[in-house]
Amino acid sequence: MQVKFTKSGANEIVGGFSPGDVARVSDAMGKHLVEDAKVAVYVEAPKQVKEDATAVLSLKKKDKNK
């Protein structure tokens, strides 16, 4: 997953970061940076969100064919 930093700081895993920096991190680290530390936003949606969105889209397509 990719996250984009909104604040400045440092972390043992990603090192130093500033607003606008982008990093590819594990899902767990991405969730921590975005939801817990609130220093980044998602650039790529987490895998679960992508799967849910695909399921909703396929359901909507099936409904239209009725």
N, C-alpha and C positions, 0 to 999 in steps of 0.2 A: 504494500500500500504506500501511497505517497501522501505526505503532509506538507503544508506550507506554514512556516512560522509567522506569527503575528507579533511576537515579543522577542527581546534579546535575552540570552541566557547561555548556559552551558550544561552539558550532560555527559556522563562517562561514556555512553554509547555513541551519541552523534557528535560530541564535541561542542564547540561554540556555535551559536546560531544567532541570526539577526532577522528582523522582519523582512519577509520576502524570500528568504532561503527556503529551498525545497529539499526534502530528504525522503529516500525510500527506506521504510522501516517495517518491522514485523507488525502484524495486526495488533498484538498486545501493546507494543510500544506506541503505535499510532493512537490507540484508544487512550493510553495514559497521557500522551502529549495533548490530545484534543479535549478529552472529557475530564481528566483529573487535574492536570497542571494548567490547562487552558492557555497554552502558549502557541497553539497551532490550529489549523483548520484542515479538513480532509480535502485533498486534491482529487483522489480517486475514492469513490465510496467503498466502505468496507465490503468484503465479499458477501456477507449475509444480506446486506441491503440490495446488492446487485441481483442476487438470486430471488429475493422477494419481489423486486420490480419486474423481473422477467416473468414470474408467475402471475402477477397482476395483469401484465400486458397480454399474456396468452389467454387468460380468463376473459378479458374484454373482447378479444378477437372471436372467441367461441360464442359469446353472447350475441354478437352482431350477426352471426350466421344463422341464427334461429329463425 
